[in-house]
């Protein structure tokens, strides 16, 4: 957003010129996210504590996790706010990858919110049933795969269904559309459930989210 407001004045003001550089905007977004979470984090945590919205620790888990019982959950709200707002402020919103990332975090965040709401507020121990979680992830994955095929990125000569191999910069894999959609869906669902597994093992995913 700020890019569009300031960049027209790039020739007149140094700060306006800086927003044209992605390195500056990335650094500014990082600082904005840090300050924002410092400002809103304590308030959200205090409100969660006041409403007794705490972590549920299953008895069959490690005994060392029992001390985490009652730790405020739904803290993902802080992560989502601290990611989405700085992105809206500093990123170029005509970049399709930025829009996809924003849609992904809000979609998956909504699924997580419903799950926590059912567990904590509605007192349903299972939360959102696994098949409904998977349905939400699969719907997004399929829609994303179709979108990427239907509207390929024009900045490359590669096929819309091509992807690179990890650690091998110049090696590509071309997939039939159906396989590509299944691949995208697997990545989306796998990443989302990977975070859930990490959160379930540790009790809180905040530490690993810092590195991400």
SEKOLBA-499528 format. One record per residue (C-alpha): residue number from 1; x, y, z. Coordinates in nm, 4 decimals, always signed. Layout:
{NUM; {X; Y; Z}} ...
***
This chain:
{1; {+0.0000; +0.0000; +0.0000}} {2; {+0.2733; +0.2465; +0.0963}} {3; {+0.4553; +0.1645; -0.2268}} {4; {+0.1686; +0.3066; -0.4306}} {5; {+0.1320; +0.6128; -0.2067}} {6; {+0.4993; +0.7088; -0.1894}} {7; {+0.6613; +0.5839; -0.5100}} {8; {+0.5121; +0.8602; -0.7323}} {9; {+0.7177; +1.1075; -0.5263}} {10; {+1.0422; +0.9099; -0.5637}} {11; {+1.2177; +1.1900; -0.7526}} {12; {+1.1362; +1.4429; -0.4800}} {13; {+1.1897; +1.2567; -0.1527}} {14; {+1.4582; +1.0038; -0.0606}} {15; {+1.2190; +0.7983; +0.1557}} {16; {+0.9701; +0.7760; -0.1288}} {17; {+1.2492; +0.6488; -0.3542}} {18; {+1.3488; +0.3816; -0.1019}} {19; {+1.0088; +0.2084; -0.1180}} {20; {+1.0931; +0.1050; -0.4721}} {21; {+1.3578; -0.1348; -0.3360}} {22; {+1.2335; -0.4715; -0.2182}} {23; {+1.5197; -0.4983; +0.0322}} {24; {+1.4057; -0.1790; +0.2059}} {25; {+1.0429; -0.2858; +0.2083}} {26; {+1.1333; -0.6296; +0.3459}} {27; {+1.3339; -0.4702; +0.6289}} {28; {+1.0570; -0.2191; +0.6972}} {29; {+0.7978; -0.4971; +0.7070}} {30; {+1.0146; -0.6925; +0.9535}} {31; {+1.0447; -0.3936; +1.1867}} {32; {+0.6723; -0.3189; +1.1499}} {33; {+0.5841; -0.6795; +1.2363}} {34; {+0.8138; -0.6707; +1.5407}} {35; {+0.6685; -0.3461; +1.6762}} {36; {+0.3139; -0.4530; +1.5986}} {37; {+0.3439; -0.7822; +1.7859}} {38; {+0.5044; -0.6046; +2.0816}} {39; {+0.2097; -0.3642; +2.0900}} {40; {-0.0814; -0.6024; +2.0399}} {41; {+0.0653; -0.9241; +2.1835}} {42; {+0.0350; -0.8487; +2.5567}} {43; {-0.3218; -0.7241; +2.5138}} {44; {-0.4333; -1.0322; +2.3220}} {45; {-0.2641; -1.2672; +2.5709}} {46; {-0.4208; -1.0823; +2.8649}} {47; {-0.7645; -1.1051; +2.7067}} {48; {-0.7187; -1.4786; +2.6395}} {49; {-0.6150; -1.5309; +3.0018}} {50; {-0.9147; -1.3295; +3.1240}} {51; {-1.1502; -1.5497; +2.9240}} {52; {-0.9604; -1.8621; +3.0364}} {53; {-0.8854; -1.9603; +2.6780}} {54; {-0.5970; -2.1926; +2.7555}} {55; {-0.4041; -2.4775; +2.6022}} {56; {-0.5540; -2.8241; +2.6467}} {57; {-0.2877; -3.0850; +2.7189}} {58; {-0.3884; -3.4462; +2.6620}} {59; {-0.3182; -3.6846; +2.9460}} {60; {-0.1676; -3.9450; +2.7117}} {61; {+0.1121; -3.7044; +2.6129}} {62; {+0.4496; -3.6590; +2.7848}} {63; {+0.4248; -3.5590; +3.1504}} {64; {+0.6589; -3.2668; +3.0825}} {65; {+0.3808; -3.1057; +2.8784}} {66; {+0.1383; -3.0932; +3.1697}} {67; {+0.2958; -2.7696; +3.2890}} {68; {+0.1734; -2.6044; +2.9676}} {69; {-0.1897; -2.6618; +3.0567}} {70; {-0.3715; -2.3298; +3.0591}} {71; {-0.1141; -2.1485; +2.8448}} {72; {-0.3173; -1.9046; +2.6317}} {73; {-0.4011; -2.0593; +2.2964}} {74; {-0.5271; -1.8832; +1.9833}} {75; {-0.1940; -1.6993; +1.9906}} {76; {-0.1863; -1.7620; +1.6174}} {77; {-0.3915; -1.4432; +1.5940}} {78; {-0.0762; -1.2502; +1.6835}} {79; {+0.1214; -1.4289; +1.4121}} {80; {-0.1468; -1.3686; +1.1499}} {81; {-0.1904; -1.0007; +1.2374}} {82; {+0.1869; -0.9529; +1.2555}} {83; {+0.2201; -1.1045; +0.9080}} {84; {-0.0821; -0.9757; +0.7190}} {85; {-0.0781; -0.6080; +0.8208}} {86; {+0.2925; -0.5410; +0.7475}} {87; {+0.2500; -0.7242; +0.4157}} {88; {-0.0462; -0.5052; +0.3233}} {89; {+0.1540; -0.1968; +0.4190}} {90; {+0.4854; -0.2703; +0.2484}} {91; {+0.4396; -0.5346; -0.0217}} {92; {+0.3422; -0.4704; -0.3805}} {93; {-0.0116; -0.5983; -0.3996}} {94; {+0.0073; -0.6461; -0.7759}} {95; {+0.2396; -0.9414; -0.7107}} {96; {+0.0338; -1.2584; -0.7433}} {97; {+0.2635; -1.4507; -0.5090}} {98; {+0.2005; -1.1977; -0.2326}} {99; {-0.1752; -1.2323; -0.2833}} {100; {-0.1544; -1.6130; -0.2795}} {101; {+0.0485; -1.6046; +0.0431}} {102; {-0.1994; -1.3673; +0.2077}} {103; {-0.4922; -1.5833; +0.1015}} {104; {-0.3168; -1.8974; +0.2263}} {105; {-0.2397; -1.7614; +0.5730}} {106; {-0.5904; -1.6221; +0.6221}} {107; {-0.7598; -1.9386; +0.4904}} {108; {-0.5535; -2.1738; +0.7057}} {109; {-0.5768; -1.9323; +0.9978}} {110; {-0.9555; -1.9427; +0.9712}} {111; {-0.9493; -2.3231; +0.9873}} {112; {-0.7273; -2.3075; +1.2961}} {113; {-0.9518; -2.0463; +1.4557}} {114; {-1.2614; -2.2625; +1.4083}} {115; {-1.0734; -2.5606; +1.5553}} {116; {-0.9649; -2.3650; +1.8656}} {117; {-1.3082; -2.2051; +1.9029}} {118; {-1.4787; -2.5442; +1.9085}} {119; {-1.2242; -2.6789; +2.1600}} {120; {-1.2109; -2.3849; +2.3986}} {121; {-1.5409; -2.2004; +2.3690}} {122; {-1.7763; -2.4804; +2.2699}} {123; {-1.5898; -2.7314; +2.4921}} {124; {-1.5666; -2.9925; +2.2177}} {125; {-1.2440; -3.1846; +2.2953}} {126; {-1.1914; -3.2987; +1.9353}} {127; {-1.2319; -2.9489; +1.7950}} {128; {-1.2872; -2.9387; +1.4213}} {129; {-1.3208; -3.2955; +1.2957}} {130; {-1.0125; -3.4064; +1.1006}} {131; {-1.2048; -3.4752; +0.7796}} {132; {-1.3377; -3.1193; +0.7763}} {133; {-0.9877; -2.9819; +0.8348}} {134; {-0.8582; -3.1867; +0.5453}} {135; {-1.1521; -3.0802; +0.3300}} {136; {-1.0679; -2.7139; +0.3885}} {137; {-0.7011; -2.7717; +0.3056}} {138; {-0.7777; -2.9769; -0.0045}} {139; {-1.0278; -2.7217; -0.1374}} {140; {-0.7676; -2.4474; -0.1103}} {141; {-0.4926; -2.6658; -0.2594}} {142; {-0.7033; -2.7665; -0.5604}} {143; {-0.8197; -2.4071; -0.6161}} {144; {-0.4590; -2.2837; -0.5991}} {145; {-0.3373; -2.5508; -0.8422}} {146; {-0.6115; -2.4653; -1.0920}} {147; {-0.5391; -2.0927; -1.0523}} {148; {-0.1674; -2.1386; -1.1194}} {149; {-0.2407; -2.3383; -1.4333}} {150; {-0.5143; -2.1084; -1.5624}} {151; {-0.3145; -1.7903; -1.4999}} {152; {+0.0545; -1.8821; -1.5364}} {153; {+0.3253; -1.6402; -1.4317}} {154; {+0.4333; -1.4468; -1.7412}} {155; {+0.7814; -1.3791; -1.6051}} {156; {+0.9174; -1.7196; -1.7063}} {157; {+0.9399; -1.9361; -2.0164}} {158; {+0.8761; -2.2496; -1.8105}} {159; {+0.5519; -2.4408; -1.8248}} {160; {+0.2899; -2.3485; -1.5667}} {161; {+0.3164; -2.6998; -1.4261}} {162; {+0.6961; -2.6974; -1.3867}} {163; {+0.8752; -2.6842; -1.0536}} {164; {+1.2367; -2.6921; -0.9435}} {165; {+1.3994; -2.9738; -0.7521}} {166; {+1.5233; -2.8844; -0.4018}} {167; {+1.8957; -2.7961; -0.3907}} {168; {+1.9232; -2.8329; -0.7707}} {169; {+1.8826; -2.4856; -0.9163}} {170; {+1.8665; -2.5661; -1.2866}} {171; {+1.6752; -2.8939; -1.2779}} {172; {+1.3028; -2.8793; -1.3397}} {173; {+1.0183; -3.1254; -1.3257}} {174; {+0.7224; -3.0924; -1.5635}} {175; {+0.3986; -3.2522; -1.4507}} {176; {+0.0659; -3.3196; -1.6215}} {177; {-0.2013; -3.0746; -1.4970}} {178; {-0.3810; -3.3337; -1.2829}} {179; {-0.0553; -3.4445; -1.1190}} {180; {+0.0452; -3.0815; -1.0660}} {181; {-0.2828; -3.0001; -0.8915}} {182; {-0.2357; -3.3065; -0.6683}} {183; {+0.1223; -3.1941; -0.5981}} {184; {+0.0152; -2.8412; -0.4990}} {185; {-0.2613; -2.9807; -0.2792}} {186; {-0.0163; -3.2152; -0.1061}} {187; {+0.2272; -2.9295; -0.0385}} {188; {-0.0501; -2.7096; +0.1029}} {189; {-0.2024; -2.9789; +0.3245}} {190; {+0.1374; -3.1171; +0.4256}} {191; {+0.2699; -2.7769; +0.5301}} {192; {-0.0430; -2.6933; +0.7272}} {193; {-0.0489; -3.0278; +0.9077}} {194; {+0.3264; -3.0074; +0.9644}} {195; {+0.2714; -2.6894; +1.1642}} {196; {-0.0106; -2.8567; +1.3563}} {197; {+0.2090; -3.1565; +1.4398}} {198; {+0.4911; -2.9303; +1.5547}} {199; {+0.2475; -2.7322; +1.7662}} {200; {+0.1039; -3.0497; +1.9142}} {201; {+0.4431; -3.1949; +2.0055}} {202; {+0.5832; -2.8777; +2.1574}} {203; {+0.2609; -2.7250; +2.2809}} {204; {+0.3326; -2.3945; +2.1094}} {205; {+0.4524; -2.3288; +1.7550}} {206; {+0.5749; -1.9756; +1.8230}} {207; {+0.9410; -2.0734; +1.8566}} {208; {+0.9593; -2.2458; +1.5197}} {209; {+0.7545; -1.9695; +1.3580}} {210; {+1.0333; -1.7226; +1.4441}} {211; {+1.2756; -1.9051; +1.2134}} {212; {+1.0135; -1.9410; +0.9399}} 
***
